[in-house]
């Protein structure tokens, strides 16, 4: 950790000095480039520090291993509702099949949609409504014929 401590202090000091130089003259491209390099070095040291922290955590976790849970197939299935994966859903009233109507089901009487009311059919007129062809168009009054 002493190596990381020294690198961190050195790169931070360098970064601060270069920043102060750049802040004095923000249009100086050379100072800007040196500041970017110093920031890059600081990031590399920070990344090394993060790796060191992760390694330390891993070593600490190795001293107390996580218990391995039993596989589902090793559990007994006849213990009642506490072993049932759907027990929570049943207790809350969520049951499969429900009385909710799906969007693609019919509305009753074999007709799609609605609340069971018969739908009016559009299209051709029936014989009772005045014939099977197109209705004649009455002539316009005062036309230009």
N, CA, C and O atoms as a GROMACS GRO file, in nm:
protein
  580
    1UNK      N    1   0.082  -0.119   0.000
    1UNK     CA    2   0.000   0.000   0.000
    1UNK      C    3   0.087   0.126   0.000
    1UNK      O    4   0.041   0.233  -0.040
    2UNK      N    5   0.210   0.113   0.044
    2UNK     CA    6   0.300   0.229   0.047
    2UNK      C    7   0.329   0.281  -0.094
    2UNK      O    8   0.342   0.401  -0.116
    3UNK      N    9   0.339   0.188  -0.190
    3UNK     CA   10   0.366   0.228  -0.328
    3UNK      C   11   0.247   0.310  -0.382
    3UNK      O   12   0.266   0.413  -0.446
    4UNK      N   13   0.126   0.263  -0.358
    4UNK     CA   14   0.006   0.335  -0.405
    4UNK      C   15  -0.005   0.470  -0.335
    4UNK      O   16  -0.041   0.570  -0.398
    5UNK      N   17   0.026   0.474  -0.207
    5UNK     CA   18   0.021   0.600  -0.132
    5UNK      C   19   0.116   0.703  -0.192
    5UNK      O   20   0.079   0.819  -0.212
    6UNK      N   21   0.239   0.660  -0.222
    6UNK     CA   22   0.338   0.752  -0.280
    6UNK      C   23   0.294   0.799  -0.419
    6UNK      O   24   0.300   0.918  -0.450
    7UNK      N   25   0.248   0.704  -0.503
    7UNK     CA   26   0.202   0.741  -0.638
    7UNK      C   27   0.083   0.836  -0.633
    7UNK      O   28   0.075   0.930  -0.711
    8UNK      N   29  -0.007   0.810  -0.542
    8UNK     CA   30  -0.127   0.895  -0.530
    8UNK      C   31  -0.090   1.037  -0.491
    8UNK      O   32  -0.140   1.133  -0.549
    9UNK      N   33  -0.002   1.050  -0.392
    9UNK     CA   34   0.041   1.184  -0.349
    9UNK      C   35   0.117   1.258  -0.461
    9UNK      O   36   0.093   1.376  -0.485
   10UNK      N   37   0.209   1.187  -0.528
   10UNK     CA   38   0.288   1.250  -0.634
   10UNK      C   39   0.201   1.295  -0.751
   10UNK      O   40   0.213   1.408  -0.798
   11UNK      N   41   0.114   1.208  -0.797
   11UNK     CA   42   0.030   1.244  -0.912
   11UNK      C   43  -0.071   1.352  -0.876
   11UNK      O   44  -0.104   1.436  -0.959
   12UNK      N   45  -0.122   1.350  -0.753
   12UNK     CA   46  -0.216   1.454  -0.710
   12UNK      C   47  -0.146   1.590  -0.704
   12UNK      O   48  -0.201   1.690  -0.749
   13UNK      N   49  -0.025   1.592  -0.649
   13UNK     CA   50   0.052   1.718  -0.643
   13UNK      C   51   0.082   1.770  -0.783
   13UNK      O   52   0.068   1.890  -0.811
   14UNK      N   53   0.124   1.680  -0.871
   14UNK     CA   54   0.152   1.720  -1.010
   14UNK      C   55   0.027   1.773  -1.078
   14UNK      O   56   0.032   1.874  -1.148
   15UNK      N   57  -0.083   1.706  -1.056
   15UNK     CA   58  -0.209   1.747  -1.117
   15UNK      C   59  -0.250   1.886  -1.068
   15UNK      O   60  -0.296   1.969  -1.148
   16UNK      N   61  -0.235   1.913  -0.941
   16UNK     CA   62  -0.270   2.045  -0.885
   16UNK      C   63  -0.181   2.153  -0.944
   16UNK      O   64  -0.231   2.260  -0.981
   17UNK      N   65  -0.053   2.128  -0.955
   17UNK     CA   66   0.040   2.228  -1.012
   17UNK      C   67   0.006   2.258  -1.157
   17UNK      O   68   0.001   2.374  -1.198
   18UNK      N   69  -0.017   2.152  -1.235
   18UNK     CA   70  -0.049   2.170  -1.376
   18UNK      C   71  -0.184   2.240  -1.392
   18UNK      O   72  -0.203   2.320  -1.484
   19UNK      N   73  -0.277   2.209  -1.303
   19UNK     CA   74  -0.408   2.275  -1.307
   19UNK      C   75  -0.393   2.425  -1.283
   19UNK      O   76  -0.454   2.506  -1.353
   20UNK      N   77  -0.314   2.462  -1.184
   20UNK     CA   78  -0.294   2.604  -1.155
   20UNK      C   79  -0.230   2.677  -1.273
   20UNK      O   80  -0.265   2.791  -1.302
   21UNK      N   81  -0.138   2.609  -1.342
   21UNK     CA   82  -0.075   2.668  -1.460
   21UNK      C   83  -0.179   2.688  -1.570
   21UNK      O   84  -0.184   2.793  -1.634
   22UNK      N   85  -0.261   2.587  -1.592
   22UNK     CA   86  -0.363   2.595  -1.697
   22UNK      C   87  -0.470   2.698  -1.662
   22UNK      O   88  -0.516   2.771  -1.750
   23UNK      N   89  -0.509   2.706  -1.534
   23UNK     CA   90  -0.613   2.801  -1.491
   23UNK      C   91  -0.568   2.945  -1.514
   23UNK      O   92  -0.651   3.032  -1.537
   24UNK      N   93  -0.437   2.971  -1.506
   24UNK     CA   94  -0.384   3.105  -1.530
   24UNK      C   95  -0.399   3.147  -1.676
   24UNK      O   96  -0.418   3.265  -1.705
   25UNK      N   97  -0.390   3.050  -1.767
   25UNK     CA   98  -0.402   3.080  -1.908
   25UNK      C   99  -0.473   2.963  -1.977
   25UNK      O  100  -0.408   2.870  -2.024
   26UNK      N  101  -0.604   2.969  -1.982
   26UNK     CA  102  -0.683   2.857  -2.034
   26UNK      C  103  -0.671   2.840  -2.185
   26UNK      O  104  -0.711   2.737  -2.239
   27UNK      N  105  -0.616   2.938  -2.254
   27UNK     CA  106  -0.600   2.927  -2.399
   27UNK      C  107  -0.468   2.862  -2.439
   27UNK      O  108  -0.445   2.835  -2.557
   28UNK      N  109  -0.380   2.836  -2.342
   28UNK     CA  110  -0.250   2.774  -2.370
   28UNK      C  111  -0.272   2.624  -2.396
   28UNK      O  112  -0.306   2.549  -2.305
   29UNK      N  113  -0.251   2.582  -2.520
   29UNK     CA  114  -0.275   2.442  -2.558
   29UNK      C  115  -0.176   2.348  -2.493
   29UNK      O  116  -0.212   2.234  -2.461
   30UNK      N  117  -0.051   2.391  -2.472
   30UNK     CA  118   0.050   2.306  -2.408
   30UNK      C  119   0.011   2.277  -2.262
   30UNK      O  120   0.024   2.164  -2.216
   31UNK      N  121  -0.036   2.380  -2.191
   31UNK     CA  122  -0.078   2.362  -2.052
   31UNK      C  123  -0.200   2.270  -2.044
   31UNK      O  124  -0.212   2.189  -1.952
   32UNK      N  125  -0.289   2.285  -2.140
   32UNK     CA  126  -0.409   2.201  -2.143
   32UNK      C  127  -0.371   2.055  -2.166
   32UNK      O  128  -0.426   1.966  -2.100
   33UNK      N  129  -0.278   2.029  -2.256
   33UNK     CA  130  -0.235   1.893  -2.283
   33UNK      C  131  -0.166   1.832  -2.162
   33UNK      O  132  -0.189   1.715  -2.130
   34UNK      N  133  -0.081   1.909  -2.094
   34UNK     CA  134  -0.015   1.860  -1.973
   34UNK      C  135  -0.117   1.828  -1.862
   34UNK      O  136  -0.100   1.732  -1.788
   35UNK      N  137  -0.222   1.910  -1.853
   35UNK     CA  138  -0.327   1.886  -1.753
   35UNK      C  139  -0.401   1.756  -1.785
   35UNK      O  140  -0.430   1.677  -1.695
   36UNK      N  141  -0.430   1.733  -1.911
   36UNK     CA  142  -0.498   1.609  -1.950
   36UNK      C  143  -0.411   1.487  -1.918
   36UNK      O  144  -0.462   1.385  -1.874
   37UNK      N  145  -0.281   1.498  -1.942
   37UNK     CA  146  -0.191   1.388  -1.908
   37UNK      C  147  -0.186   1.363  -1.757
   37UNK      O  148  -0.184   1.249  -1.713
   38UNK      N  149  -0.184   1.471  -1.679
   38UNK     CA  150  -0.181   1.457  -1.533
   38UNK      C  151  -0.312   1.393  -1.483
   38UNK      O  152  -0.309   1.309  -1.393
   39UNK      N  153  -0.422   1.432  -1.540
   39UNK     CA  154  -0.551   1.372  -1.501
   39UNK      C  155  -0.552   1.224  -1.538
   39UNK      O  156  -0.601   1.142  -1.461
   40UNK      N  157  -0.497   1.190  -1.653
   40UNK     CA  158  -0.490   1.049  -1.695
   40UNK      C  159  -0.407   0.968  -1.596
   40UNK      O  160  -0.445   0.858  -1.557
   41UNK      N  161  -0.293   1.022  -1.555
   41UNK     CA  162  -0.210   0.952  -1.457
   41UNK      C  163  -0.283   0.936  -1.324
   41UNK      O  164  -0.272   0.832  -1.259
   42UNK      N  165  -0.357   1.038  -1.284
   42UNK     CA  166  -0.435   1.032  -1.160
   42UNK      C  167  -0.543   0.923  -1.169
   42UNK      O  168  -0.569   0.852  -1.072
   43UNK      N  169  -0.604   0.912  -1.286
   43UNK     CA  170  -0.704   0.806  -1.305
   43UNK      C  171  -0.641   0.667  -1.296
   43UNK      O  172  -0.700   0.575  -1.240
   44UNK      N  173  -0.521   0.652  -1.351
   44UNK     CA  174  -0.453   0.523  -1.344
   44UNK      C  175  -0.424   0.484  -1.200
   44UNK      O  176  -0.441   0.368  -1.161
   45UNK      N  177  -0.380   0.581  -1.119
   45UNK     CA  178  -0.354   0.553  -0.978
   45UNK      C  179  -0.484   0.518  -0.906
   45UNK      O  180  -0.488   0.426  -0.824
   46UNK      N  181  -0.591   0.592  -0.937
   46UNK     CA  182  -0.721   0.564  -0.874
   46UNK      C  183  -0.770   0.424  -0.912
   46UNK      O  184  -0.827   0.354  -0.829
   47UNK      N  185  -0.749   0.383  -1.038
   47UNK     CA  186  -0.788   0.249  -1.081
   47UNK      C  187  -0.708   0.143  -1.006
   47UNK      O  188  -0.763   0.040  -0.965
   48UNK      N  189  -0.578   0.168  -0.988
   48UNK     CA  190  -0.496   0.073  -0.912
   48UNK      C  191  -0.545   0.062  -0.768
   48UNK      O  192  -0.546  -0.047  -0.711
   49UNK      N  193  -0.585   0.174  -0.711
   49UNK     CA  194  -0.638   0.174  -0.575
   49UNK      C  195  -0.770   0.095  -0.567
   49UNK      O  196  -0.791   0.022  -0.470
   50UNK      N  197  -0.856   0.110  -0.666
   50UNK     CA  198  -0.981   0.033  -0.669
   50UNK      C  199  -0.954  -0.116  -0.678
   50UNK      O  200  -1.024  -0.196  -0.616
   51UNK      N  201  -0.854  -0.155  -0.757
   51UNK     CA  202  -0.817  -0.296  -0.767
   51UNK      C  203  -0.769  -0.347  -0.632
   51UNK      O  204  -0.803  -0.458  -0.591
   52UNK      N  205  -0.690  -0.266  -0.564
   52UNK     CA  206  -0.640  -0.305  -0.432
   52UNK      C  207  -0.756  -0.323  -0.332
   52UNK      O  208  -0.755  -0.417  -0.253
   53UNK      N  209  -0.854  -0.234  -0.337
   53UNK     CA  210  -0.970  -0.244  -0.248
   53UNK      C  211  -1.049  -0.372  -0.278
   53UNK      O  212  -1.089  -0.443  -0.186
   54UNK      N  213  -1.072  -0.401  -0.407
   54UNK     CA  214  -1.146  -0.521  -0.445
   54UNK      C  215  -1.073  -0.648  -0.401
   54UNK      O  216  -1.136  -0.744  -0.356
   55UNK      N  217  -0.942  -0.648  -0.416
   55UNK     CA  218  -0.863  -0.763  -0.373
   55UNK      C  219  -0.873  -0.781  -0.222
   55UNK      O  220  -0.884  -0.894  -0.172
   56UNK      N  221  -0.870  -0.672  -0.150
   56UNK     CA  222  -0.882  -0.678  -0.005
   56UNK      C  223  -1.019  -0.732   0.036
   56UNK      O  224  -1.029  -0.814   0.128
   57UNK      N  225  -1.124  -0.687  -0.031
   57UNK     CA  226  -1.259  -0.737   0.000
   57UNK      C  227  -1.270  -0.886  -0.029
   57UNK      O  228  -1.332  -0.960   0.048
   58UNK      N  229  -1.210  -0.930  -0.138
   58UNK     CA  230  -1.216  -1.071  -0.174
   58UNK      C  231  -1.146  -1.156  -0.068
   58UNK      O  232  -1.194  -1.263  -0.031
   59UNK      N  233  -1.032  -1.107  -0.020
   59UNK     CA  234  -0.960  -1.180   0.084
   59UNK      C  235  -1.041  -1.189   0.212
   59UNK      O  236  -1.040  -1.291   0.280
   60UNK      N  237  -1.112  -1.081   0.246
   60UNK     CA  238  -1.195  -1.082   0.366
   60UNK      C  239  -1.313  -1.177   0.350
   60UNK      O  240  -1.350  -1.247   0.445
   61UNK      N  241  -1.372  -1.181   0.230
   61UNK     CA  242  -1.487  -1.268   0.207
   61UNK      C  243  -1.446  -1.415   0.208
   61UNK      O  244  -1.526  -1.501   0.243
   62UNK      N  245  -1.323  -1.445   0.169
   62UNK     CA  246  -1.276  -1.583   0.166
   62UNK      C  247  -1.271  -1.642   0.306
   62UNK      O  248  -1.281  -1.763   0.322
   63UNK      N  249  -1.256  -1.557   0.408
   63UNK     CA  250  -1.250  -1.608   0.544
   63UNK      C  251  -1.387  -1.655   0.593
   63UNK      O  252  -1.394  -1.737   0.684
   64UNK      N  253  -1.493  -1.605   0.536
   64UNK     CA  254  -1.628  -1.651   0.573
   64UNK      C  255  -1.707  -1.678   0.444
   64UNK      O  256  -1.773  -1.590   0.391
   65UNK      N  257  -1.698  -1.802   0.396
   65UNK     CA  258  -1.763  -1.836   0.269
   65UNK      C  259  -1.916  -1.828   0.279
   65UNK      O  260  -1.974  -1.848   0.386
   66UNK      N  261  -1.978  -1.801   0.166
   66UNK     CA  262  -2.124  -1.795   0.161
   66UNK      C  263  -2.181  -1.936   0.162
   66UNK      O  264  -2.126  -2.025   0.096
   67UNK      N  265  -2.289  -1.959   0.234
   67UNK     CA  266  -2.350  -2.092   0.233
   67UNK      C  267  -2.417  -2.118   0.097
   67UNK      O  268  -2.476  -2.027   0.038
   68UNK      N  269  -2.407  -2.240   0.051
   68UNK     CA  270  -2.467  -2.278  -0.076
   68UNK      C  271  -2.609  -2.326  -0.048
   68UNK      O  272  -2.628  -2.422   0.027
   69UNK      N  273  -2.709  -2.263  -0.106
   69UNK     CA  274  -2.847  -2.304  -0.080
   69UNK      C  275  -2.876  -2.439  -0.145
   69UNK      O  276  -2.816  -2.473  -0.246
   70UNK      N  277  -2.968  -2.516  -0.087
   70UNK     CA  278  -3.001  -2.645  -0.147
   70UNK      C  279  -3.076  -2.626  -0.278
   70UNK      O  280  -3.143  -2.525  -0.298
   71UNK      N  281  -3.062  -2.722  -0.367
   71UNK     CA  282  -3.130  -2.716  -0.495
   71UNK      C  283  -3.279  -2.739  -0.475
   71UNK      O  284  -3.319  -2.808  -0.381
   72UNK      N  285  -3.361  -2.683  -0.560
   72UNK     CA  286  -3.506  -2.695  -0.546
   72UNK      C  287  -3.552  -2.840  -0.549
   72UNK      O  288  -3.649  -2.876  -0.482
   73UNK      N  289  -3.484  -2.923  -0.626
   73UNK     CA  290  -3.527  -3.061  -0.638
   73UNK      C  291  -3.504  -3.139  -0.509
   73UNK      O  292  -3.566  -3.243  -0.488
   74UNK      N  293  -3.416  -3.090  -0.422
   74UNK     CA  294  -3.390  -3.160  -0.296
   74UNK      C  295  -3.493  -3.127  -0.189
   74UNK      O  296  -3.500  -3.194  -0.086
   75UNK      N  297  -3.576  -3.023  -0.213
   75UNK     CA  298  -3.682  -2.991  -0.118
   75UNK      C  299  -3.800  -3.084  -0.138
   75UNK      O  300  -3.827  -3.128  -0.249
   76UNK      N  301  -3.872  -3.113  -0.030
   76UNK     CA  302  -3.989  -3.199  -0.039
   76UNK      C  303  -4.106  -3.117  -0.092
   76UNK      O  304  -4.124  -3.002  -0.053
   77UNK      N  305  -4.185  -3.175  -0.181
   77UNK     CA  306  -4.296  -3.104  -0.244
   77UNK      C  307  -4.428  -3.123  -0.168
   77UNK      O  308  -4.525  -3.055  -0.200
   78UNK      N  309  -4.434  -3.213  -0.069
   78UNK     CA  310  -4.561  -3.237  -0.002
   78UNK      C  311  -4.572  -3.164   0.132
   78UNK      O  312  -4.649  -3.206   0.218
   79UNK      N  313  -4.498  -3.057   0.150
   79UNK     CA  314  -4.502  -2.983   0.276
   79UNK      C  315  -4.619  -2.888   0.285
   79UNK      O  316  -4.635  -2.822   0.387
   80UNK      N  317  -4.700  -2.878   0.183
   80UNK     CA  318  -4.815  -2.790   0.190
   80UNK      C  319  -4.789  -2.658   0.120
   80UNK      O  320  -4.697  -2.646   0.040
   81UNK      N  321  -4.872  -2.558   0.150
   81UNK     CA  322  -4.864  -2.432   0.076
   81UNK      C  323  -4.737  -2.351   0.100
   81UNK      O  324  -4.706  -2.264   0.019
   82UNK      N  325  -4.663  -2.376   0.208
   82UNK     CA  326  -4.543  -2.295   0.230
   82UNK      C  327  -4.434  -2.327   0.129
   82UNK      O  328  -4.346  -2.244   0.107
   83UNK      N  329  -4.437  -2.445   0.067
   83UNK     CA  330  -4.340  -2.478  -0.035
   83UNK      C  331  -4.387  -2.440  -0.174
   83UNK      O  332  -4.309  -2.444  -0.269
   84UNK      N  333  -4.513  -2.403  -0.187
   84UNK     CA  334  -4.568  -2.370  -0.318
   84UNK      C  335  -4.521  -2.232  -0.361
   84UNK      O  336  -4.538  -2.134  -0.287
   85UNK      N  337  -4.462  -2.223  -0.479
   85UNK     CA  338  -4.413  -2.095  -0.528
   85UNK      C  339  -4.526  -1.997  -0.554
   85UNK      O  340  -4.504  -1.876  -0.552
   86UNK      N  341  -4.647  -2.045  -0.578
   86UNK     CA  342  -4.760  -1.958  -0.606
   86UNK      C  343  -4.845  -1.928  -0.482
   86UNK      O  344  -4.951  -1.866  -0.494
   87UNK      N  345  -4.801  -1.970  -0.365
   87UNK     CA  346  -4.881  -1.951  -0.245
   87UNK      C  347  -4.908  -1.804  -0.217
   87UNK      O  348  -5.018  -1.768  -0.176
   88UNK      N  349  -4.810  -1.717  -0.240
   88UNK     CA  350  -4.829  -1.574  -0.217
   88UNK      C  351  -4.931  -1.516  -0.313
   88UNK      O  352  -5.010  -1.429  -0.275
   89UNK      N  353  -4.930  -1.563  -0.435
   89UNK     CA  354  -5.026  -1.514  -0.533
   89UNK      C  355  -5.167  -1.556  -0.498
   89UNK      O  356  -5.261  -1.478  -0.513
   90UNK      N  357  -5.183  -1.679  -0.452
   90UNK     CA  358  -5.316  -1.728  -0.417
   90UNK      C  359  -5.372  -1.653  -0.297
   90UNK      O  360  -5.492  -1.625  -0.291
   91UNK      N  361  -5.285  -1.621  -0.200
   91UNK     CA  362  -5.330  -1.550  -0.080
   91UNK      C  363  -5.376  -1.409  -0.113
   91UNK      O  364  -5.462  -1.354  -0.045
   92UNK      N  365  -5.319  -1.350  -0.217
   92UNK     CA  366  -5.354  -1.215  -0.255
   92UNK      C  367  -5.472  -1.211  -0.350
   92UNK      O  368  -5.515  -1.102  -0.389
   93UNK      N  369  -5.525  -1.326  -0.390
   93UNK     CA  370  -5.640  -1.329  -0.479
   93UNK      C  371  -5.604  -1.334  -0.626
   93UNK      O  372  -5.692  -1.320  -0.711
   94UNK      N  373  -5.477  -1.354  -0.658
   94UNK     CA  374  -5.437  -1.364  -0.799
   94UNK      C  375  -5.443  -1.510  -0.838
   94UNK      O  376  -5.357  -1.588  -0.800
   95UNK      N  377  -5.542  -1.547  -0.914
   95UNK     CA  378  -5.556  -1.684  -0.956
   95UNK      C  379  -5.550  -1.690  -1.106
   95UNK      O  380  -5.590  -1.596  -1.176
   96UNK      N  381  -5.502  -1.800  -1.154
   96UNK     CA  382  -5.493  -1.817  -1.299
   96UNK      C  383  -5.632  -1.826  -1.360
   96UNK      O  384  -5.723  -1.878  -1.296
   97UNK      N  385  -5.649  -1.777  -1.478
   97UNK     CA  386  -5.777  -1.788  -1.547
   97UNK      C  387  -5.872  -1.677  -1.514
   97UNK      O  388  -5.954  -1.642  -1.599
   98UNK      N  389  -5.868  -1.620  -1.399
   98UNK     CA  390  -5.947  -1.507  -1.352
   98UNK      C  391  -6.074  -1.476  -1.426
   98UNK      O  392  -6.109  -1.545  -1.522
   99UNK      N  393  -6.143  -1.374  -1.384
   99UNK     CA  394  -6.266  -1.333  -1.451
   99UNK      C  395  -6.242  -1.208  -1.534
   99UNK      O  396  -6.336  -1.136  -1.567
  100UNK      N  397  -6.119  -1.182  -1.566
  100UNK     CA  398  -6.084  -1.068  -1.648
  100UNK      C  399  -6.091  -1.111  -1.794
  100UNK      O  400  -6.046  -1.220  -1.829
  101UNK      N  401  -6.148  -1.026  -1.880
  101UNK     CA  402  -6.163  -1.060  -2.020
  101UNK      C  403  -6.040  -1.014  -2.097
  101UNK      O  404  -5.994  -0.901  -2.082
  102UNK      N  405  -5.988  -1.103  -2.179
  102UNK     CA  406  -5.870  -1.070  -2.257
  102UNK      C  407  -5.908  -0.978  -2.371
  102UNK      O  408  -6.025  -0.971  -2.411
  103UNK      N  409  -5.809  -0.908  -2.424
  103UNK     CA  410  -5.835  -0.813  -2.532
  103UNK      C  411  -5.876  -0.882  -2.661
  103UNK      O  412  -5.948  -0.825  -2.742
  104UNK      N  413  -5.831  -1.006  -2.682
  104UNK     CA  414  -5.860  -1.069  -2.808
  104UNK      C  415  -5.977  -1.166  -2.800
  104UNK      O  416  -6.002  -1.238  -2.896
  105UNK      N  417  -6.050  -1.170  -2.690
  105UNK     CA  418  -6.166  -1.254  -2.678
  105UNK      C  419  -6.289  -1.181  -2.726
  105UNK      O  420  -6.293  -1.058  -2.730
  106UNK      N  421  -6.389  -1.258  -2.762
  106UNK     CA  422  -6.513  -1.199  -2.813
  106UNK      C  423  -6.595  -1.137  -2.702
  106UNK      O  424  -6.574  -1.165  -2.584
  107UNK      N  425  -6.689  -1.055  -2.740
  107UNK     CA  426  -6.772  -0.986  -2.643
  107UNK      C  427  -6.902  -1.058  -2.616
  107UNK      O  428  -6.984  -1.007  -2.540
  108UNK      N  429  -6.924  -1.174  -2.673
  108UNK     CA  430  -7.048  -1.247  -2.651
  108UNK      C  431  -7.119  -1.268  -2.783
  108UNK      O  432  -7.096  -1.193  -2.878
  109UNK      N  433  -7.204  -1.368  -2.789
  109UNK     CA  434  -7.280  -1.401  -2.910
  109UNK      C  435  -7.187  -1.424  -3.030
  109UNK      O  436  -7.228  -1.404  -3.144
  110UNK      N  437  -7.065  -1.464  -3.003
  110UNK     CA  438  -6.971  -1.489  -3.110
  110UNK      C  439  -6.921  -1.363  -3.178
  110UNK      O  440  -6.854  -1.371  -3.281
  111UNK      N  441  -6.951  -1.249  -3.123
  111UNK     CA  442  -6.909  -1.122  -3.182
  111UNK      C  443  -6.784  -1.072  -3.112
  111UNK      O  444  -6.769  -1.094  -2.992
  112UNK      N  445  -6.696  -1.006  -3.183
  112UNK     CA  446  -6.575  -0.953  -3.119
  112UNK      C  447  -6.603  -0.827  -3.040
  112UNK      O  448  -6.687  -0.745  -3.078
  113UNK      N  449  -6.532  -0.811  -2.926
  113UNK     CA  450  -6.535  -0.688  -2.848
  113UNK      C  451  -6.667  -0.660  -2.780
  113UNK      O  452  -6.762  -0.738  -2.792
  114UNK      N  453  -6.674  -0.549  -2.708
  114UNK     CA  454  -6.798  -0.504  -2.646
  114UNK      C  455  -6.835  -0.577  -2.520
  114UNK      O  456  -6.757  -0.658  -2.470
  115UNK      N  457  -6.951  -0.549  -2.469
  115UNK     CA  458  -7.001  -0.610  -2.347
  115UNK      C  459  -7.114  -0.707  -2.377
  115UNK      O  460  -7.210  -0.715  -2.300
  116UNK      N  461  -7.106  -0.780  -2.486
  116UNK     CA  462  -7.208  -0.877  -2.519
  116UNK      C  463  -7.318  -0.819  -2.605
  116UNK      O  464  -7.409  -0.892  -2.645
  117UNK      N  465  -7.314  -0.692  -2.635
  117UNK     CA  466  -7.417  -0.632  -2.719
  117UNK      C  467  -7.391  -0.670  -2.864
  117UNK      O  468  -7.275  -0.674  -2.906
  118UNK      N  469  -7.495  -0.698  -2.941
  118UNK     CA  470  -7.474  -0.734  -3.081
  118UNK      C  471  -7.419  -0.615  -3.158
  118UNK      O  472  -7.457  -0.500  -3.133
  119UNK      N  473  -7.330  -0.643  -3.250
  119UNK     CA  474  -7.271  -0.536  -3.331
  119UNK      C  475  -7.352  -0.517  -3.457
  119UNK      O  476  -7.408  -0.612  -3.512
  120UNK      N  477  -7.358  -0.394  -3.502
  120UNK     CA  478  -7.425  -0.362  -3.626
  120UNK      C  479  -7.333  -0.396  -3.741
  120UNK      O  480  -7.216  -0.356  -3.741
  121UNK      N  481  -7.382  -0.469  -3.836
  121UNK     CA  482  -7.299  -0.506  -3.949
  121UNK      C  483  -7.303  -0.397  -4.053
  121UNK      O  484  -7.409  -0.343  -4.086
  122UNK      N  485  -7.188  -0.365  -4.105
  122UNK     CA  486  -7.176  -0.265  -4.210
  122UNK      C  487  -7.148  -0.336  -4.342
  122UNK      O  488  -7.101  -0.449  -4.343
  123UNK      N  489  -7.175  -0.270  -4.448
  123UNK     CA  490  -7.146  -0.329  -4.578
  123UNK      C  491  -7.269  -0.322  -4.667
  123UNK      O  492  -7.332  -0.217  -4.678
  124UNK      N  493  -7.303  -0.432  -4.732
  124UNK     CA  494  -7.417  -0.435  -4.825
  124UNK      C  495  -7.549  -0.423  -4.752
  124UNK      O  496  -7.564  -0.467  -4.638
  125UNK      N  497  -7.643  -0.362  -4.821
  125UNK     CA  498  -7.778  -0.350  -4.764
  125UNK      C  499  -7.853  -0.481  -4.784
  125UNK      O  500  -7.832  -0.552  -4.882
  126UNK      N  501  -7.938  -0.510  -4.691
  126UNK     CA  502  -8.018  -0.631  -4.706
  126UNK      C  503  -8.136  -0.601  -4.798
  126UNK      O  504  -8.163  -0.486  -4.830
  127UNK      N  505  -8.204  -0.704  -4.841
  127UNK     CA  506  -8.318  -0.689  -4.931
  127UNK      C  507  -8.429  -0.607  -4.866
  127UNK      O  508  -8.502  -0.538  -4.936
  128UNK      N  509  -8.442  -0.615  -4.734
  128UNK     CA  510  -8.548  -0.543  -4.666
  128UNK      C  511  -8.524  -0.393  -4.666
  128UNK      O  512  -8.619  -0.315  -4.654
  129UNK      N  513  -8.401  -0.351  -4.680
  129UNK     CA  514  -8.370  -0.209  -4.671
  129UNK      C  515  -8.365  -0.142  -4.807
  129UNK      O  516  -8.321  -0.027  -4.816
  130UNK      N  517  -8.408  -0.206  -4.909
  130UNK     CA  518  -8.419  -0.134  -5.034
  130UNK      C  519  -8.333  -0.185  -5.146
  130UNK      O  520  -8.286  -0.104  -5.227
  131UNK      N  521  -8.310  -0.312  -5.156
  131UNK     CA  522  -8.242  -0.363  -5.274
  131UNK      C  523  -8.097  -0.395  -5.250
  131UNK      O  524  -8.040  -0.366  -5.145
  132UNK      N  525  -8.040  -0.457  -5.353
  132UNK     CA  526  -7.905  -0.503  -5.336
  132UNK      C  527  -7.804  -0.421  -5.413
  132UNK      O  528  -7.684  -0.446  -5.398
  133UNK      N  529  -7.846  -0.326  -5.494
  133UNK     CA  530  -7.749  -0.250  -5.571
  133UNK      C  531  -7.725  -0.114  -5.512
  133UNK      O  532  -7.769  -0.082  -5.402
  134UNK      N  533  -7.653  -0.033  -5.590
  134UNK     CA  534  -7.627   0.103  -5.545
  134UNK      C  535  -7.752   0.187  -5.561
  134UNK      O  536  -7.825   0.170  -5.659
  135UNK      N  537  -7.778   0.274  -5.470
  135UNK     CA  538  -7.896   0.360  -5.478
  135UNK      C  539  -7.874   0.467  -5.584
  135UNK      O  540  -7.764   0.521  -5.595
  136UNK      N  541  -7.979   0.497  -5.662
  136UNK     CA  542  -7.963   0.601  -5.763
  136UNK      C  543  -7.945   0.737  -5.698
  136UNK      O  544  -8.003   0.766  -5.593
  137UNK      N  545  -7.865   0.820  -5.762
  137UNK     CA  546  -7.839   0.953  -5.710
  137UNK      C  547  -7.942   1.047  -5.770
  137UNK      O  548  -7.955   1.054  -5.892
  138UNK      N  549  -8.018   1.120  -5.685
  138UNK     CA  550  -8.118   1.212  -5.740
  138UNK      C  551  -8.050   1.329  -5.810
  138UNK      O  552  -7.942   1.372  -5.767
  139UNK      N  553  -8.112   1.381  -5.917
  139UNK     CA  554  -8.052   1.494  -5.987
  139UNK      C  555  -8.053   1.619  -5.902
  139UNK      O  556  -8.143   1.640  -5.821
  140UNK      N  557  -7.952   1.700  -5.920
  140UNK     CA  558  -7.944   1.824  -5.845
  140UNK      C  559  -8.044   1.926  -5.902
  140UNK      O  560  -8.070   1.931  -6.022
  141UNK      N  561  -8.096   2.004  -5.814
  141UNK     CA  562  -8.190   2.107  -5.859
  141UNK      C  563  -8.113   2.225  -5.909
  141UNK      O  564  -8.014   2.266  -5.848
  142UNK      N  565  -8.156   2.280  -6.020
  142UNK     CA  566  -8.090   2.396  -6.076
  142UNK      C  567  -7.954   2.365  -6.127
  142UNK      O  568  -7.865   2.450  -6.122
  143UNK      N  569  -7.935   2.247  -6.177
  143UNK     CA  570  -7.804   2.204  -6.222
  143UNK      C  571  -7.765   2.269  -6.353
  143UNK      O  572  -7.844   2.341  -6.414
  144UNK      N  573  -7.643   2.243  -6.396
  144UNK     CA  574  -7.586   2.305  -6.517
  144UNK      C  575  -7.595   2.212  -6.637
  144UNK      O  576  -7.513   2.226  -6.728
  145UNK      N  577  -7.682   2.123  -6.644
  145UNK     CA  578  -7.684   2.025  -6.749
  145UNK      C  579  -7.718   2.081  -6.878
  145UNK      O  580  -7.723   2.009  -6.977
   0.00000   0.00000   0.00000
